[in-house]
Amino acid sequence: MADFSAKDVQELRKSTGAGMMDAKKALVEAGGDFEAATQLLRERGLAKALTRTDRDNSEGVVAIASDATGASMVQLKSETDFSAKSEAFTTLAQDLANVVLAEGVDAVSEKQSTLEDLQLEIKENIEIGRVARFEAVEGRIIDAYLHGGGRAGVLIEGEGISAEVLHELALHIAFAKPRFLTRDEVPADEVAKEEAALLEITKIEGKPEAAWAKIVEGRVNSWLGEMVLLEQGLFGDKERVSDKIGTGKITRFALAMIG
């Protein structure tokens, strides 16, 4: 019989969140070794956590970090808004953003054990979503914008644009949710699929066949105007983003959204 007391079982339960019988069984299997029992429970908890990976995790938080070297953004996903607002969750999200800023996007792996511990604690499907890092480049400026207490985050880099205009564009991105910077970035298969769908709609509407091509072209342009940043109307108005920046240039942007 392994040498441990009821107090040991209670301490193991408290430190791991395991049930009494699970804690006792782990101590028996570990021969009374508290550290080994803790590791056993952790491994079993993580194995169980793998069964949660198909559960919806559309909640979470976005964290941003920035300094003279650039800016970073990390989306941490959870199943519930309640968990996303907990101190442990928001702290991990910010720690992830900080380490990405300091070391690059691959550095999120350094926080894997902390993420696993949080999975065990709140028993939800937690995972890292969008990760981005913009390194400062001479002659360009970066704006990092966090919206709605972490419901959305934007990184945007520009050249020949004032800091005020760049920040306004960051706010617009959070509002309009563009997927691409230019229409050249839109995958050709997506465009072809939309063209085919719009052609069928045009036919059903009974439009003259001679006008089909022109009508579809106009509708495709409207569709692209909703997804492509440079073609969007600034905050939905008539002035386009491309007009707002004038001779300046948006070199890249990244958007992370919760929900």
C-alpha positions as CSV (number, residue, x, y, z in Angstrom):
1,M,0.0,0.0,0.0
2,A,1.4,3.4,-1.0
3,D,2.3,5.7,1.9
4,F,0.1,8.8,1.8
5,S,-2.6,10.4,3.9
6,A,-6.0,11.9,3.4
7,K,-4.4,15.3,3.6
8,D,-2.2,14.4,0.7
9,V,-5.3,13.5,-1.3
10,Q,-6.9,16.8,-0.4
11,E,-3.7,18.7,-1.4
12,L,-3.6,16.9,-4.8
13,R,-7.2,17.6,-5.4
14,K,-6.7,21.3,-4.6
15,S,-3.6,21.7,-6.8
16,T,-4.9,19.8,-9.8
17,G,-8.7,20.2,-9.7
18,A,-9.1,16.4,-9.9
19,G,-11.9,14.5,-8.1
20,M,-11.2,12.8,-4.8
21,M,-11.2,9.2,-6.3
22,D,-9.0,10.3,-9.2
23,A,-6.5,11.9,-6.9
24,K,-6.4,8.9,-4.6
25,K,-5.9,6.5,-7.6
26,A,-3.1,8.6,-9.0
27,L,-1.3,8.6,-5.6
28,V,-1.7,4.8,-5.4
29,E,-0.3,4.4,-8.9
30,A,2.6,6.8,-8.2
31,G,3.5,5.0,-4.9
32,G,2.6,8.1,-2.8
33,D,4.9,10.3,-4.9
34,F,3.1,13.7,-5.1
35,E,4.9,15.0,-8.1
36,A,4.4,11.8,-10.1
37,A,0.7,11.7,-9.2
38,T,0.3,15.3,-10.3
39,Q,1.9,14.5,-13.7
40,L,-0.3,11.4,-14.1
41,L,-3.4,13.6,-13.5
42,R,-2.1,16.2,-15.9
43,E,-1.5,13.8,-18.7
44,R,-5.0,12.2,-18.2
45,G,-6.6,15.6,-18.1
46,L,-4.8,16.7,-21.4
47,A,-5.9,13.4,-23.0
48,K,-9.4,14.2,-22.0
49,A,-9.1,17.8,-23.3
50,L,-8.3,16.4,-26.8
51,T,-11.9,15.2,-26.9
52,R,-13.0,18.9,-26.7
53,T,-11.3,20.1,-29.9
54,D,-14.4,19.7,-32.0
55,R,-16.4,22.0,-29.7
56,D,-17.1,25.5,-30.9
57,N,-14.7,28.1,-29.5
58,S,-15.9,31.3,-31.2
59,E,-15.4,33.3,-28.0
60,G,-12.0,34.6,-26.7
61,V,-9.9,37.7,-26.7
62,V,-7.4,39.5,-28.9
63,A,-4.2,40.9,-27.3
64,I,-1.8,43.4,-28.8
65,A,1.8,44.4,-27.9
66,S,3.9,47.2,-29.4
67,D,7.1,49.0,-29.0
68,A,9.9,50.6,-31.1
69,T,10.6,47.3,-32.7
70,G,7.1,46.7,-34.1
71,A,3.8,45.3,-33.1
72,S,2.2,41.9,-32.5
73,M,-1.3,40.5,-32.2
74,V,-2.5,37.2,-30.8
75,Q,-6.1,35.8,-30.8
76,L,-6.8,33.3,-28.0
77,K,-10.0,31.3,-28.5
78,S,-12.4,29.9,-25.9
79,E,-15.9,28.4,-25.8
80,T,-17.4,30.9,-23.5
81,D,-17.2,34.7,-22.9
82,F,-17.1,34.0,-19.2
83,S,-13.8,32.2,-19.5
84,A,-12.4,34.7,-22.0
85,K,-12.9,37.5,-19.4
86,S,-11.1,35.6,-16.6
87,E,-7.8,37.0,-15.4
88,A,-5.9,33.8,-16.2
89,F,-7.2,33.9,-19.8
90,T,-6.5,37.5,-20.5
91,T,-3.1,37.3,-18.9
92,L,-2.1,34.4,-21.1
93,A,-3.3,36.2,-24.2
94,Q,-1.2,39.2,-23.3
95,D,1.8,37.1,-22.4
96,L,1.5,35.4,-25.9
97,A,1.4,38.8,-27.6
98,N,4.5,40.0,-25.6
99,V,6.5,36.9,-26.5
100,V,5.6,37.1,-30.2
101,L,6.7,40.8,-30.2
102,A,10.0,39.9,-28.6
103,E,10.8,36.7,-30.4
104,G,8.5,36.2,-33.4
105,V,5.3,34.2,-34.3
106,D,6.8,30.8,-33.6
107,A,7.5,31.8,-30.0
108,V,3.9,31.0,-29.0
109,S,5.1,27.4,-28.5
110,E,7.0,28.6,-25.4
111,K,3.6,29.1,-23.7
112,Q,2.2,25.7,-24.5
113,S,2.4,24.3,-21.0
114,T,0.6,27.4,-19.6
115,L,-2.1,27.0,-22.3
116,E,-2.4,23.3,-21.3
117,D,-2.7,24.2,-17.6
118,L,-5.5,26.6,-18.5
119,Q,-7.3,24.0,-20.5
120,L,-7.3,21.7,-17.5
121,E,-8.4,24.5,-15.2
122,I,-11.4,25.7,-17.2
123,K,-12.2,22.5,-19.1
124,E,-12.8,24.2,-22.5
125,N,-11.5,24.0,-26.0
126,I,-8.8,26.7,-25.9
127,E,-6.6,27.3,-28.8
128,I,-4.4,30.0,-30.3
129,G,-6.0,31.6,-33.4
130,R,-4.6,34.4,-35.5
131,V,-1.0,35.4,-34.7
132,A,0.7,38.3,-36.5
133,R,3.8,40.3,-36.0
134,F,4.9,43.5,-37.9
135,E,8.5,44.3,-37.6
136,A,9.3,48.1,-37.8
137,V,10.7,49.1,-41.2
138,E,12.5,52.4,-41.8
139,G,10.3,54.8,-43.7
140,R,7.0,53.1,-42.7
141,I,4.7,53.5,-39.7
142,I,2.6,50.9,-37.8
143,D,-0.7,51.4,-36.0
144,A,-1.9,48.8,-33.5
145,Y,-5.6,49.1,-32.5
146,L,-7.5,47.0,-30.0
147,H,-11.3,47.3,-30.2
148,G,-14.1,46.5,-27.8
149,G,-11.9,45.4,-24.9
150,G,-10.2,42.7,-27.1
151,R,-13.1,41.7,-29.3
152,A,-11.1,42.8,-32.4
153,G,-7.5,43.7,-33.1
154,V,-5.9,45.4,-36.1
155,L,-2.3,45.9,-37.2
156,I,-1.7,48.1,-40.2
157,E,1.5,49.4,-41.8
158,G,1.7,52.3,-44.2
159,E,4.1,54.5,-46.1
160,G,3.6,58.1,-46.9
161,I,0.6,58.3,-44.7
162,S,0.2,60.4,-41.5
163,A,-0.2,58.6,-38.2
164,E,-3.6,60.1,-37.8
165,V,-4.9,58.7,-41.1
166,L,-3.3,55.3,-40.5
167,H,-5.1,55.1,-37.1
168,E,-8.4,56.1,-38.8
169,L,-7.9,53.3,-41.3
170,A,-7.2,50.8,-38.4
171,L,-10.6,51.8,-37.0
172,H,-12.2,51.3,-40.4
173,I,-10.8,47.8,-40.7
174,A,-12.3,46.8,-37.4
175,F,-15.6,48.3,-38.6
176,A,-15.6,47.0,-42.2
177,K,-13.7,43.7,-41.8
178,P,-11.9,43.5,-45.1
179,R,-10.3,40.2,-46.1
180,F,-7.8,41.4,-48.6
181,L,-5.7,44.5,-49.3
182,T,-6.1,44.5,-53.1
183,R,-8.3,42.6,-55.5
184,D,-5.2,40.8,-56.9
185,E,-5.0,38.9,-53.6
186,V,-8.5,37.4,-53.9
187,P,-8.2,33.8,-55.0
188,A,-9.2,33.3,-58.7
189,D,-11.4,30.3,-57.8
190,E,-13.4,32.5,-55.4
191,V,-13.9,35.1,-58.1
192,A,-15.0,32.4,-60.6
193,K,-17.4,30.9,-58.2
194,E,-19.0,34.3,-57.4
195,E,-19.2,35.2,-61.1
196,A,-21.0,31.9,-61.8
197,A,-23.5,32.5,-59.0
198,L,-24.2,36.1,-60.0
199,L,-24.7,35.0,-63.7
200,E,-27.4,32.5,-62.6
201,I,-29.1,35.2,-60.5
202,T,-29.0,37.6,-63.4
203,K,-30.6,35.0,-65.7
204,I,-33.3,34.2,-63.2
205,E,-34.1,37.9,-62.9
206,G,-35.0,37.9,-66.6
207,K,-32.3,40.4,-67.7
208,P,-31.6,40.7,-71.4
209,E,-28.9,38.2,-72.5
210,A,-26.9,40.9,-74.2
211,A,-26.6,42.7,-70.8
212,W,-25.5,39.7,-68.7
213,A,-21.8,40.3,-69.0
214,K,-22.0,44.0,-68.0
215,I,-24.4,43.3,-65.1
216,V,-22.3,40.5,-63.7
217,E,-19.1,42.6,-64.0
218,G,-20.8,45.4,-62.0
219,R,-22.0,43.0,-59.4
220,V,-18.6,41.3,-59.1
221,N,-17.0,44.7,-58.6
222,S,-19.5,45.5,-55.8
223,W,-18.7,42.1,-54.2
224,L,-15.0,42.8,-54.4
225,G,-15.6,46.3,-53.0
226,E,-16.9,44.7,-49.8
227,M,-13.9,42.5,-49.2
228,V,-10.9,44.5,-50.6
229,L,-9.7,47.2,-48.2
230,L,-8.5,49.7,-50.9
231,E,-11.9,49.5,-52.6
232,Q,-14.1,49.9,-49.6
233,G,-15.9,53.1,-48.8
234,L,-14.4,54.6,-45.6
235,F,-16.8,53.7,-42.8
236,G,-19.4,52.9,-45.5
237,D,-19.3,56.4,-47.0
238,K,-18.6,57.3,-50.6
239,E,-14.9,58.2,-50.0
240,R,-12.9,55.1,-50.7
241,V,-9.9,54.0,-48.7
242,S,-7.7,54.4,-51.8
243,D,-8.8,58.1,-52.0
244,K,-8.2,58.7,-48.4
245,I,-4.5,57.7,-48.6
246,G,-3.8,59.7,-51.7
247,T,-0.3,59.1,-52.9
248,G,0.5,57.1,-49.8
249,K,0.5,53.3,-49.5
250,I,-0.9,50.6,-47.2
251,T,1.8,47.9,-47.2
252,R,0.0,45.3,-45.1
253,F,-2.7,44.8,-42.5
254,A,-3.9,42.0,-40.2
255,L,-7.3,41.6,-38.5
256,A,-8.4,39.3,-35.8
257,M,-12.0,39.1,-34.7
258,I,-13.9,37.3,-31.9
259,G,-17.3,35.9,-32.8
